[in-house]
Amino acid sequence: MHPLEKRILLPEDLKPITSLQDYAARGGIKGLKKSREMSSEELIELVKQSGLRGRGGAGFPIAIKWTTVYNDPSNYKYIVCNGAEGEPGTYKDRYTIEKNPYQLLEGMLISAHAVKAHKAIICTKEKYTPIVKRISEAIAEFEQAKLIPEGYIELVLGPNEYLLGEEKAMLEVIDGRDPMPRNFPPFLVGARYTPTENNPTVVNNAETMAHLAHILRNGVEWFKSLGTDDTAGTITLSLCGDVKRPGMYEVETGLTVREALYDLAGGPVGKHPFKAMFSGVANRVMTPDLFDTKIDFGSMRAVGCGLGSGGFIVYDESRCMVAVTRLFLHFLAASSCGQCIPCNMGTRIMAGHLDNLEQGQGSMTDIEAIRLECGRCTNQTRCFLPTQAAVLCTSMLDKFPKEFESHAGNACSFPKEELILPKLESFDEETGQFTYEGKPLLVEQF
């Protein structure tokens, strides 16, 4: 284990916890038992004091979600764990579940007690067969141990689509429909709503839920002693791209981006220095002048970037940023559900202009058109996808203006290498490599 790592959610030896009995022997279930001795108000206040922020992207305080749903007078309330994890460059939820699914279930039950939930649901992709198996077996063990009634925690499997991870789209899938984001947020219209019951719902990702088991077991002061004042605790990073040691690293928040990329990931894999880092495709690009930024939600936001879900995609100086932007925009355009015309048309229009530039058929008009579309593709849309596209494109145009201008009427001068969108399928600890849709995501291919 690297000295900068701090394994809390991940086992220290990285060996999977294979039974509820083993988990309990390590101190598991103590947090759940403690929570059940508390009132909802006491439990919500405890988590509020801990400062736990959601690890799914925005870093929203979990206690605020709890309070909103708990105070709602509706008869039925739900807890939903978002296990879709379709963000390029991210693998932390699946990795954590493979190592220990029990802390996730314990955290979900703590959440359920806090808001007096009628039911708890985990939604993940049907294609994630290893974690589907792990979760199913863990739920059965919880039922056999009489920790929950049979059927209280339900596993719902969804399609292999990016928008499954959007919480309003996920609720649609849970309700038996396609992943098409609805208008209202989960705390207003939740899972399995009816004409007479809105069923307000708390949605958090797996890493967030897992932290709850440790906070209740070890206490608020213990959790706040880890990380920063802005973002207490640890975060699990997925580091991939042009780095020597791609992989999964759980660290205390407050580590700098430079330490993550150079000390943990070993620095650039080849002779070229780093050029750009992306925390998924939902945030602005981060360039090396900002690498001393601390990895927490506030610090990343303060420099105009974002922490996202901790998936860092790294490119070195040999990579064409127009080609990278084009790669990301085609992914977002293809992922649009089509409900909102500004998004569906706008992302495709931007991708088309990027095609022109990358293929040597573009002009300054294409660059101006991309900026124009960034300003209007977000109008009256149901989800964050078009905002992602606008934020990404604007930041790339701002950070690499000469590179885009050099493509106006000229062929790309960078080496013609295949770029692969890093949708991470699995991680092989022996080889230290990620795989992407069944084939190695080797750095020389990336």
N, C-alpha and C positions, 0 to 999 in steps of 0.2 A: 504494500500500500504506500502510495506517495505521501510524503509528510504534509502536503497541503490538503489531502483528503480527510474528510470527517464523516465516517459512515455511521449513520443513525438509522435511516430507512433501509439501507443495504446492509446485509450481514457483514461483519468485519472480515471474515474469510471468504466472502462472496459465495459460500456454499448455500444452496437453496434450503429453506426451512420446509420440511416435507410433511409435517403433521401438526395438527392443533395441539397435541400433547407436547411436542417439541417447542412450539411457540409459547405455550403457557409456562414451560420450564425456564424460558428466557425472560419471563416477566410479562408476557402477553396476557391480555384479558383483564389485567389489573385496572387499566384505564376505564374500560367499559363498566366494571363493577363499581368503581368510584363515581362515575358519571350517574349511574342509576340510583345512587344514594343522594343525589343532588336534585334540587328543583330545576326547572327549565331556566328560570331567571338566574339562579346561581351559576349554572353551567354556561349560559350565554355570557355572563359577566366575566367568568374565568377566561373564556376564550378571547373575549374582548381585551382583557388585560394582557394576554399573551402576545397580541398584535399579529396573530397568524393571518397572512395574506394568501389569497389563492395563487396557486402555482400554474394556472392554466394559460396565463397571458397578460391579463390586465393588472394582476396583483391586488384585486379588490378584497378588502377585509371581510373575512368569512362571518364574523359576528354580526355585521350589518345585514347580511343576507338572512341569517338566522332570525334576527330581531323582526325583520319585515314579515317573514312567513309566520313566525310564532304569534305575532300580534294580529294576524288576519283572522277574522271570525269564522272562516270556512270550516266545514265539518271534516273535510278530508285534505290531508297534506302529504307531500311526497318528498323523499330524498332521492336524487339521481346522481350517480357517479358517471361522469363523462370519461369513457375509456376509448374514445374513437382514435385519438392520436394520429391524425392524418397530416399534420404540419410537416413539410419537408425539413429534414435535419433533426427531427425529434424522435427519441426512442425511450425516454426515461420511464414513462408509465408502464409500458410493457416489460421493461427490464426489471423494474421494482416489483411488479406483480409476479414475474417468473421466480424471483428470489423469495418473496414473502407475500402471498395474497391475504394472509390472516390479518395483518395490520390494516389493510384496506377495509376489510369487512368490519373490524372493530371500530375504525373511524367512522364508517357509515352508520353504525348503530349508535355511536355517540351523537352524531348529527341528528339521527332520527329521534333520540330521546329529547334533545334540545328543543325541537320544534313540534314534538308530539306527532310524528309522521305516521300516517296510515300504512305506508309501505315504503320499501327501499328498492331501488332498481339500479342495476349496472348495465350500461349500454356500451357495447364495443362492436368491432367489425367481425363478421362471421369468419373472415379469412384468417383472423388471428388465432388459429387453432391451439397453439401452446398455452396462451393465457385463458382461453375459453375453458380448456380442460382444467387448468389450475384453479380457476375461480369456481367452477362447478363442483369440484371435489371439496374445496374449502367450505362452500355453502353447505354441502351435505354434512360435513363434520360439525359445523355450528349447529345444525338442526339436531343431529344425533346427540350432541352435548346439551341439548335443551337451552341453548343460549338464545334461540329465536324459534318462533313457531314455524312449522313447515310452510314454505312458500312466502315467508315475509320478505326475504331478499330474492328478487327475481333477476334473471339474466336475460337481456334482450339483445339479439344479434342484428346488426344493420349491414347495409351494403358498403362496398369499398368506394366510398365517395368522400371527397374532401369536406363537403358541407355537413356530413354526419356529425362533425365535431362542433358545429355551430349549435349552441344550446337550444335555440328555438326550433331548429331543424331536427335535432335529436329527439325532442319531445314529439314531433310529428311522427318520427319512426316508431317511437314507443307506442304511439296511438294507432299504429298499423298503416301509416301512409309513407310517402316518399320523403326524403330529406329536403323539404322545401320550407325555408324559414317562415314562421308565422309572424304576424304583426306585433303581438303582445309578448312582453318578457315573461319568464317562468314564474316570477312572484305574483303576476297578475292572472295569467292563464297557464296552468301547469299540466302535468301528466294526466291523461285520461279524463280531461274535463268533460262536463256534460252541460246541457242547457241550464241546469239549476245549480251546478257546483263547478267553481273555477279551479279547485284543487291547487292552490299555490305551492310552488315547488322550489327547493334549493338544489342548484346544480353546481357541482365542483368536480375537478378532475381527480384522478386517483392519487397523485402525489399529495395534494392538499388533504384529502381524507386520511391518508396514512399518517400524516403528522399528528393528527388529533390523538391517536392512541398513545403516542409518546408524551405529548403535552399533559394529558390527564394522568399518566403514570408517574412522570418525573417532576411535574410542577411548572408553574408559569415562570418562576425565576430561572430555573434550569434552561428553559427554552429561550428566554430573553438574553441569557448569557452567551448564546450562540449568534453569530452573524452581526448585523448592524442595528442601530436604533430604527432605521427605516424599514428594514426587512429582517426580522429575527429568524433564526433557525438555519437550516441547510437547504441547498438546492442541488438537484441532480442535473448535471450538464451532459449533453450529447455533443461531442466535438468531432467534426468530420470535415473532409475536404483536403486541402493541400498541407496537411500537418503530418509530422513523423509518427505520432502515436494517437490515431483516432481512437475514440472509446467513450466509456461511461464513467463519469467522475462525480461523486457526491462531495460537496464542499460547503463550508460555511459561507453564507453571503458576506460580501465585503472583500472577497478576493478580487483582484483587478483582472480585467480582460487580458492584459499582457501576461499576467501569471498563469492564467488558464491556457493561453495559446502557446506560450514558450516553456513554462515549467511543467505543466501537466501534459500538454500535447507535443512537447518537444521542439516547437518551432517549425519553420518551413521544411517541407520534405525534400526540396531540391535547392538549386543555387539561387532561386529568385526569392526576394523578401515578400512578406505579406502585403497585400494590396487592399483587401476588403474583407469584412466579416458581416454576416447576416444572421440575426437571431430569428430564423424562419423567414417566411416571405411576407410577414405582416408588419415589419418595421423598417425604418430607414437604415441605409447602409452605414456601417461604422468603419472609418478609415484609421490607419495606424496612429495618427495624431491624437486619437481619443482612447487609445488602448490602456491608458492608466486610469480609466474610469472604473469605479467599484461596481461589482456585479450585485446590484440590488435594484429594486424597482425605481426608487427615487433618483438615484445617481444616473442610471441609464436614461431615464426620462429627461433629466436636467440637461443632458448634452444633446437632446433631440433624437435619441434612439429609443430602444425599448428592450426589455429583458425577454419578453415573450414567454415561451415555455422552456427556455434553457437549451434550445437546439442551435448551436453555433456552426454555421457553414462558412468555411474559410477558403479564400482564393488568393493566389500569389500574383506577382507582377506579370506572369506569362499569360494571364487570362484577359480576354476582351470583355470589358464591362457592358458593351452594347449587347454582346452575345448572352451574357448572364442575365441582363434585364429582359431580353427577348425570351429566354428560357423560362423565367419566372412568370412573365406576363402570359405566355401561352398556357401555362399551368392554371393560372387564375381564370383566364378566359374560358378554358375548357371546363372549369369547375363551377362556373356561374349556373345557377339553377334556371335562369331565364324568366323568373317572375317579374323582375324589374328591368325595364327597357334601358334606362341609363347605364346600368351595370352590364347587362348582356351585350348591348351594342358597344358601349364605351370601352370595355376591356378588349373586345375583338378589334375595334378600330385602332387602339394603341398597339396591339400585337401586330397588326398589319403594317403600321408605320415602322415598327422595329424590324419587321421582315425586310422592308425596303432598304433601310439603313444597313443592315447586316449583309445583305446581298449586293451591295454596291449600286443600288438603283435609287437611293434616296437623295434628299436635298434638305436644306435648312427648313423648308416648308414642313417636312415630316417632323422635325424636332419641335417646331412651333405648334403643330397640330397635336402632338403628344401632350404638351403643356396645356393646351386648350381643353383637351379631353379630360385631363386630370382635374380640372376645375368644375366639370359638370357631370362626370360619371357617377358621382356620389349623391346626386339629387334624389330624394324620396325613395330610398332603398331600404330593404328589410334587414340587411345584415351588413357586416363589416367588410365583406370581400372587395367591393369596389374602392373603399377607402384604402385598403391594403394596396391595391394596384396604384392608386394615386400617390400615396405616401412613398411607395417604393420608387416609382418612376421619377417623381419630383426630386427625391434625394439623389438619385443616380445622375440626373441631368445637372444638378447643382454641384455634385462632388467631382464629376468627370466631364465637364463641358467640352474640353478639347478633344477628348476621345470620341464623343458623339459628333462633334463638328468634323472631325477627320473622316467620318463615314459618309458625310454629305457629298455625294457624287463620286466617291472613291471606294475601291474595294477594301475590305478589312485587311489591315497589315499584320494582324496577329496570326500565329501558327494555327492552321486548321486542325483543331482537336475536338473530338466529340465531348460535349458537355452532357453530363447525366444529372437530372434532377434528383437530389439525394432524399428520396422517399425511403426511409430506412426500414428494411424488412426484418433484419435480425443482426445480432452482434456475436461474433465468434471470439471468445476470450483467449483461445489458444493462439490464433493467428493475429489477433488484434485488428480485425477487419469487420466492417459492416457489409451486409449484402443488401442488394436492391432488386426486388422482384426476382429472387432466385439466382442472381449472378453477383459475383464479388464487386463491391464498389471500391475498387483499388484506386489509390491516389493517382497513378499514372493514367487512369481512365477518367478521372473526375475533372 
